Amino acid sequence: MNKPLPAPNADLYLRPGADRRLRGGHLWVYSNEIDNGRSPLANFTAGDPVCVRDASGKLLGSAYMEPQSLICARLYAPGEQLALDQPLFRARLAAALAGRESFFDRPFYRLVYGDSDTLPGIVVDRFGDYLVVQLNNEGVERHSDGLVAALVAELRPAGILLRGDSRSRREQGLPGGARVVYGEVPEQVALEENGVRFLAPVHEGQKTGWFYDHRLSRARLAPWVSGKSVLDVYSYIGGWGIQAAAFGASEVCCLDSSAQALAGAAANAELNDLQHRVSTLRGSAPETMAALHDQGRRFDVVILDPPAFIQRRKDLKKGITAYRRINELGLHLLRPGGLLVSGSCSMHLSRADLILAMQQAAVRAGCQLRVVEQGAQGPDHPIHPAIPETEYLKAVFARRITPAKK
């Protein structure tokens, strides 16, 4: 059990002028903004609650410390001096729950989305009676007991699973794995999205076991796929492909490099009585797509939902090239008049850069594109206006147009 931490009584002073971002609503304090003479970072450990103050001593809010990181403090109570304890967690959870329930009529969504719910470093996905939690840094992990107690009090779940395999945790050298911290959580939990049923492997799957963020874009497949052939690339357990089949696609091929993911896709197809229209194909996406092209395979709809090709800003140029290449491969597999759905979860890739990569791919593939729809993260992934990093997801629907020959 973590020892309860009191309300912040230590002060973290900023240098003159370093308070502008926080006054504008941002929640992050960078290490180079600290007045180390008045509040040396060496005096703090991860998770310590502090009062963040400007150079004149005025309170800016309460934060927990991450003194070894570039972002050395994260505000959880702007403008207030409050403990990061069970009452605060309950208040934040109640507000987050009210926001989700105003939009979703079933309990399947991201309940907590970090900074956007003023719970920095915390992600909670809800699968009906089960919750899957990610704590993405050491500081917030010290407060996990209060969070779990608040989740139990507010939602009365059957079980809570703590997942520790996020990229940010690995970069900090924190332990990974999954453990049940309340009740019982089965290996797979049920969810429903856009009227389609799924089983998510919450113990062993990617991230929390499911990706709720593309929900609205997947719903927009419906008018495009009826009676069509669909290739779902980087399919994971079939979030896009199974829904395409449920929306009337004549055939769907789910392509992924993971045998475990494809087994999940096949199981989800069977769960919805769609196994006769859904097939799976294992292999590297670029290599397998090239082989399909050589075999003469073509599809009416190609969906590309790759992992983040750009993890850091310095990888932008290389990442844009990767997006261009995968979209070019997709276009080579697309029939004239077909639909390319291109997604990106790379926060550092702008929507404009994704569309530019698609256009460059079209030029190389000898065709033209027309963007017909665009999608973004849903209301369970709200965007904090002062923190552009909370906006990361893009989906672009574009039709392939083959120019008439002269």
C-alpha positions as CSV (number, residue, x, y, z in Angstrom):
1,M,0.0,0.0,0.0
2,N,1.2,3.5,-0.8
3,K,1.5,5.8,2.2
4,P,-1.2,8.6,1.9
5,L,0.4,11.9,1.1
6,P,-0.8,15.2,2.8
7,A,-2.0,18.3,1.1
8,P,1.0,20.1,-0.5
9,N,2.9,22.3,2.0
10,A,6.2,22.4,0.1
11,D,6.6,25.3,-2.4
12,L,7.9,25.1,-5.9
13,Y,8.9,28.6,-7.1
14,L,9.1,29.6,-10.8
15,R,11.5,32.0,-12.3
16,P,10.2,35.5,-13.2
17,G,8.1,35.3,-16.3
18,A,7.9,31.5,-16.2
19,D,4.2,31.5,-15.1
20,R,2.7,32.6,-18.3
21,R,1.8,29.2,-19.7
22,L,0.2,28.1,-16.4
23,R,-1.8,31.3,-16.2
24,G,-3.0,30.4,-19.7
25,G,-4.4,27.1,-18.5
26,H,-1.4,24.7,-19.2
27,L,-0.7,22.1,-16.5
28,W,3.0,21.3,-17.1
29,V,6.0,22.8,-15.3
30,Y,9.3,22.3,-17.0
31,S,12.6,21.9,-15.1
32,N,14.1,25.0,-16.7
33,E,11.3,27.1,-15.3
34,I,12.2,26.4,-11.7
35,D,13.9,28.9,-9.4
36,N,16.4,26.3,-8.1
37,G,17.8,28.7,-5.6
38,R,14.5,28.9,-3.7
39,S,13.2,25.4,-4.4
40,P,16.0,23.0,-5.6
41,L,14.7,20.1,-7.6
42,A,17.1,17.8,-5.7
43,N,14.9,18.4,-2.6
44,F,11.9,16.5,-4.1
45,T,11.1,13.0,-4.9
46,A,8.6,11.7,-7.5
47,G,5.0,12.1,-6.3
48,D,5.7,14.8,-3.7
49,P,2.7,17.2,-3.6
50,V,3.7,20.9,-4.0
51,C,2.3,24.3,-4.2
52,V,3.5,25.9,-7.4
53,R,4.1,29.6,-7.0
54,D,5.2,32.4,-9.3
55,A,8.2,34.5,-8.5
56,S,6.2,36.8,-6.3
57,G,4.9,33.9,-4.2
58,K,1.4,33.9,-5.6
59,L,-0.2,30.4,-5.7
60,L,-0.6,28.9,-9.2
61,G,-2.0,25.6,-8.1
62,S,-1.2,22.2,-6.7
63,A,1.0,19.7,-8.5
64,Y,2.8,16.4,-8.0
65,M,6.5,16.2,-8.7
66,E,8.6,14.4,-11.3
67,P,11.9,16.0,-10.5
68,Q,14.0,13.7,-12.8
69,S,11.9,14.6,-15.8
70,L,11.9,17.5,-18.2
71,I,8.3,18.0,-17.1
72,C,9.2,18.2,-13.5
73,A,5.7,18.9,-12.0
74,R,2.1,18.4,-13.2
75,L,-0.8,20.4,-11.9
76,Y,-3.9,18.6,-10.8
77,A,-5.6,21.5,-9.0
78,P,-5.0,24.8,-10.9
79,G,-5.3,27.8,-8.6
80,E,-6.0,25.7,-5.5
81,Q,-4.1,24.1,-2.7
82,L,-5.5,20.6,-2.5
83,A,-4.3,17.1,-1.7
84,L,-4.2,14.5,-4.4
85,D,-6.4,12.2,-2.3
86,Q,-9.5,10.1,-2.6
87,P,-11.9,13.1,-2.3
88,L,-10.2,14.9,-5.1
89,F,-10.1,11.8,-7.3
90,R,-13.8,11.2,-6.6
91,A,-14.6,14.8,-7.7
92,R,-12.6,14.5,-10.9
93,L,-14.0,11.0,-11.7
94,A,-17.6,12.3,-11.1
95,A,-17.0,15.1,-13.6
96,A,-15.4,12.8,-16.2
97,L,-18.2,10.3,-15.8
98,A,-20.9,13.0,-16.3
99,G,-19.2,14.1,-19.5
100,R,-19.1,10.5,-20.9
101,E,-22.6,9.7,-19.9
102,S,-23.9,12.8,-21.6
103,F,-22.8,11.3,-24.9
104,F,-22.6,7.5,-24.6
105,D,-25.5,5.4,-23.7
106,R,-23.5,2.3,-22.9
107,P,-20.6,2.0,-20.4
108,F,-17.8,1.5,-22.9
109,Y,-15.4,4.4,-23.3
110,R,-12.3,6.1,-22.0
111,L,-13.3,7.3,-18.6
112,V,-10.2,9.3,-17.8
113,Y,-7.9,11.0,-20.4
114,G,-5.1,12.4,-18.4
115,D,-4.6,16.2,-18.5
116,S,-7.9,16.7,-20.2
117,D,-9.7,15.4,-17.1
118,T,-7.3,17.2,-14.8
119,L,-5.8,13.9,-13.8
120,P,-2.3,14.1,-15.4
121,G,-0.6,10.8,-16.0
122,I,-3.8,8.7,-15.6
123,V,-5.7,6.8,-18.2
124,V,-8.8,4.7,-17.4
125,D,-10.8,2.7,-19.9
126,R,-14.2,1.3,-19.0
127,F,-15.5,-2.0,-20.2
128,G,-18.8,-2.2,-18.5
129,D,-18.2,-3.6,-15.0
130,Y,-14.4,-3.7,-15.5
131,L,-11.8,-0.9,-15.5
132,V,-8.3,-0.9,-17.0
133,V,-6.0,1.7,-15.6
134,Q,-2.6,3.1,-16.8
135,L,-0.4,5.2,-14.6
136,N,2.1,6.7,-16.9
137,N,4.7,8.1,-14.5
138,E,6.3,7.3,-11.1
139,G,4.8,10.4,-9.5
140,V,1.2,9.6,-10.0
141,E,1.8,5.9,-9.1
142,R,2.5,7.0,-5.5
143,H,-1.1,8.1,-5.4
144,S,-2.6,4.9,-6.8
145,D,-4.3,3.7,-3.6
146,G,-6.4,6.9,-3.5
147,L,-7.3,6.5,-7.2
148,V,-8.3,2.9,-6.8
149,A,-10.4,3.6,-3.8
150,A,-12.1,6.5,-5.6
151,L,-12.9,4.3,-8.6
152,V,-14.4,1.7,-6.4
153,A,-16.5,4.3,-4.6
154,E,-17.7,6.0,-7.7
155,L,-18.3,3.1,-10.1
156,R,-18.6,0.0,-8.0
157,P,-16.7,-2.1,-10.6
158,A,-16.4,-5.9,-10.6
159,G,-12.7,-5.5,-11.1
160,I,-9.8,-3.1,-11.8
161,L,-6.7,-4.1,-13.8
162,L,-3.6,-2.0,-13.6
163,R,-1.6,-2.0,-16.9
164,G,2.1,-0.9,-16.7
165,D,3.3,-1.3,-20.3
166,S,3.0,2.3,-21.7
167,R,5.9,3.8,-23.7
168,S,6.4,6.6,-21.1
169,R,6.8,4.0,-18.3
170,R,9.4,2.1,-20.3
171,E,11.4,5.3,-21.0
172,Q,11.4,6.0,-17.2
173,G,12.5,2.4,-16.4
174,L,9.3,1.7,-14.4
175,P,8.1,-1.9,-14.1
176,G,5.6,-3.2,-16.6
177,G,3.1,-6.0,-16.6
178,A,-0.5,-6.2,-15.6
179,R,-2.0,-6.9,-12.2
180,V,-5.5,-7.0,-10.7
181,V,-5.8,-4.4,-7.9
182,Y,-9.4,-4.9,-7.1
183,G,-11.9,-7.7,-7.5
184,E,-11.4,-10.0,-10.5
185,V,-10.8,-9.2,-14.2
186,P,-11.1,-12.0,-16.8
187,E,-8.5,-12.3,-19.5
188,Q,-11.0,-10.9,-22.1
189,V,-13.7,-8.5,-21.4
190,A,-16.8,-7.7,-23.5
191,L,-17.5,-4.3,-25.1
192,E,-19.8,-2.9,-27.7
193,E,-18.9,-0.2,-30.2
194,N,-21.3,1.2,-32.8
195,G,-23.6,-1.7,-32.2
196,V,-20.9,-4.3,-32.8
197,R,-19.7,-6.7,-30.1
198,F,-16.0,-7.4,-29.3
199,L,-13.9,-9.2,-26.7
200,A,-10.8,-7.2,-25.7
201,P,-7.7,-9.0,-24.3
202,V,-7.1,-6.6,-21.5
203,H,-4.3,-8.6,-19.8
204,E,-2.2,-9.3,-22.8
205,G,-3.4,-7.0,-25.6
206,Q,-2.0,-3.6,-26.8
207,K,-2.3,-0.7,-24.4
208,T,-5.5,-1.2,-22.4
209,G,-6.7,-4.0,-24.8
210,W,-8.8,-1.8,-27.0
211,F,-8.6,1.6,-28.8
212,Y,-11.8,3.6,-28.2
213,D,-10.3,6.7,-29.9
214,H,-11.3,5.9,-33.5
215,R,-14.9,5.0,-32.6
216,L,-16.6,7.9,-34.5
217,S,-14.5,7.3,-37.6
218,R,-15.3,3.6,-37.6
219,A,-19.0,4.5,-37.4
220,R,-18.5,6.6,-40.6
221,L,-17.5,3.5,-42.5
222,A,-21.1,2.4,-42.8
223,P,-22.1,4.3,-45.9
224,W,-18.9,3.4,-47.7
225,V,-18.6,-0.3,-47.3
226,S,-21.9,-2.0,-48.1
227,G,-21.3,-4.7,-50.7
228,K,-17.6,-3.8,-50.9
229,S,-14.4,-5.6,-50.4
230,V,-12.3,-4.3,-47.5
231,L,-8.6,-4.6,-46.5
232,D,-8.0,-3.7,-42.8
233,V,-4.2,-3.1,-42.4
234,Y,-2.7,-3.1,-38.9
235,S,-6.1,-4.6,-37.9
236,Y,-5.2,-5.7,-34.3
237,I,-8.4,-7.5,-33.2
238,G,-10.6,-6.2,-35.9
239,G,-11.9,-2.8,-34.7
240,W,-12.2,-1.5,-38.2
241,G,-12.6,-4.7,-40.2
242,I,-15.3,-6.4,-38.1
243,Q,-17.3,-3.2,-38.0
244,A,-17.0,-2.9,-41.8
245,A,-18.4,-6.5,-42.1
246,A,-21.2,-5.6,-39.7
247,F,-22.0,-2.6,-41.9
248,G,-22.5,-4.8,-44.9
249,A,-19.0,-5.3,-46.5
250,S,-19.1,-8.4,-48.8
251,E,-15.6,-9.5,-47.7
252,V,-13.0,-8.2,-45.2
253,C,-9.4,-9.2,-44.9
254,C,-7.7,-8.3,-41.6
255,L,-3.9,-8.0,-41.9
256,D,-1.6,-7.9,-38.9
257,S,1.8,-9.2,-37.9
258,S,0.5,-10.6,-34.6
259,A,-1.0,-14.1,-34.6
260,Q,-2.6,-13.4,-31.2
261,A,-4.2,-10.2,-32.6
262,L,-5.6,-12.1,-35.7
263,A,-6.9,-14.9,-33.4
264,G,-8.8,-12.1,-31.6
265,A,-10.1,-10.7,-34.9
266,A,-11.4,-14.1,-36.0
267,A,-13.0,-14.6,-32.6
268,N,-14.7,-11.2,-32.8
269,A,-15.9,-12.0,-36.3
270,E,-17.5,-15.2,-35.0
271,L,-19.0,-13.4,-32.0
272,N,-21.0,-11.3,-34.5
273,D,-21.7,-14.2,-36.9
274,L,-19.5,-12.7,-39.6
275,Q,-16.9,-15.4,-39.9
276,H,-18.0,-16.2,-43.4
277,R,-17.1,-12.7,-44.6
278,V,-13.9,-12.1,-42.6
279,S,-10.5,-13.6,-43.3
280,T,-7.2,-13.0,-41.6
281,L,-3.7,-12.6,-43.1
282,R,-0.5,-12.5,-41.0
283,G,2.6,-10.7,-42.0
284,S,4.5,-7.4,-42.1
285,A,2.2,-4.8,-43.5
286,P,4.5,-3.3,-46.2
287,E,5.8,-6.7,-47.4
288,T,2.4,-8.4,-47.4
289,M,0.7,-5.4,-49.2
290,A,3.4,-5.6,-51.9
291,A,2.8,-9.3,-52.2
292,L,-1.0,-8.8,-52.5
293,H,-0.4,-6.3,-55.3
294,D,1.9,-8.7,-57.1
295,Q,-0.8,-11.3,-56.9
296,G,-3.3,-9.0,-58.5
297,R,-5.5,-8.5,-55.4
298,R,-7.5,-5.3,-55.4
299,F,-10.0,-3.9,-52.9
300,D,-12.8,-1.3,-52.8
301,V,-11.8,0.0,-49.4
302,V,-8.3,0.0,-47.8
303,I,-8.0,1.0,-44.2
304,L,-4.6,2.0,-42.8
305,D,-4.5,2.4,-39.0
306,P,-0.7,2.0,-38.2
307,P,1.0,2.4,-34.9
308,A,2.6,5.8,-34.3
309,F,5.4,6.1,-36.8
310,I,6.6,9.3,-35.1
311,Q,7.3,8.9,-31.4
312,R,9.4,12.1,-31.1
313,R,9.6,15.4,-32.9
314,K,13.1,14.5,-34.2
315,D,11.6,11.6,-36.1
316,L,9.1,13.7,-38.1
317,K,10.9,13.6,-41.4
318,K,11.4,9.8,-41.3
319,G,7.9,9.3,-40.0
320,I,6.3,11.3,-42.8
321,T,8.2,9.1,-45.3
322,A,6.8,6.0,-43.6
323,Y,3.2,7.4,-43.8
324,R,3.7,8.2,-47.5
325,R,5.0,4.7,-48.3
326,I,2.2,2.9,-46.5
327,N,-0.4,5.1,-48.2
328,E,1.2,4.4,-51.6
329,L,1.0,0.7,-51.0
330,G,-2.6,1.1,-50.0
331,L,-3.4,3.0,-53.2
332,H,-1.8,0.3,-55.3
333,L,-4.3,-2.1,-53.8
334,L,-7.3,0.2,-54.3
335,R,-9.6,-0.1,-57.2
336,P,-10.4,3.1,-59.1
337,G,-13.2,5.0,-57.3
338,G,-12.3,3.1,-54.1
339,L,-11.9,4.6,-50.6
340,L,-8.6,5.0,-48.7
341,V,-9.0,5.5,-45.0
342,S,-5.7,6.7,-43.6
343,G,-5.3,7.1,-39.8
344,S,-2.5,8.4,-37.6
345,C,-2.1,8.4,-33.9
346,S,1.2,10.3,-34.1
347,M,0.8,13.5,-32.0
348,H,3.7,15.2,-33.8
349,L,2.1,14.6,-37.2
350,S,-0.3,17.4,-38.2
351,R,-3.4,16.7,-40.2
352,A,-2.0,18.8,-43.0
353,D,1.2,16.7,-43.1
354,L,-0.8,13.5,-43.2
355,I,-2.9,14.8,-46.1
356,L,0.3,15.9,-47.8
357,A,1.8,12.4,-47.4
358,M,-1.3,11.0,-48.9
359,Q,-1.1,13.4,-51.8
360,Q,2.6,12.5,-52.4
361,A,1.6,8.8,-52.3
362,A,-1.1,9.4,-54.9
363,V,1.3,11.2,-57.3
364,R,3.7,8.2,-57.0
365,A,0.9,5.8,-57.5
366,G,-0.3,7.6,-60.6
367,C,-3.7,8.6,-59.4
368,Q,-5.5,11.4,-57.8
369,L,-7.2,11.7,-54.4
370,R,-10.2,13.7,-53.1
371,V,-10.8,14.0,-49.4
372,V,-14.4,13.2,-48.7
373,E,-14.5,13.0,-44.9
374,Q,-12.2,13.5,-41.9
375,G,-12.3,12.1,-38.4
376,A,-10.8,12.8,-35.0
377,Q,-10.8,11.4,-31.5
378,G,-14.1,11.1,-29.8
379,P,-15.6,12.9,-26.9
380,D,-14.1,10.4,-24.4
381,H,-10.7,11.8,-25.5
382,P,-11.4,15.5,-25.0
383,I,-8.9,18.1,-26.1
384,H,-7.5,20.5,-23.6
385,P,-7.4,23.9,-25.4
386,A,-4.2,25.0,-23.7
387,I,-2.4,21.6,-24.2
388,P,-2.1,20.8,-27.9
389,E,-0.5,17.5,-27.1
390,T,-3.9,16.2,-26.0
391,E,-4.9,16.3,-29.7
392,Y,-3.3,13.4,-31.6
393,L,-5.7,11.4,-33.7
394,K,-6.5,11.9,-37.4
395,A,-8.5,9.9,-39.9
396,V,-8.8,11.0,-43.5
397,F,-11.3,9.4,-45.9
398,A,-10.2,9.9,-49.5
399,R,-11.5,8.5,-52.9
400,R,-9.1,7.3,-55.5
401,I,-9.6,9.0,-58.8
402,T,-7.8,7.7,-61.9
403,P,-7.3,10.4,-64.5
404,A,-8.9,9.7,-67.9
405,K,-6.3,8.7,-70.5
406,K,-5.8,11.1,-73.4
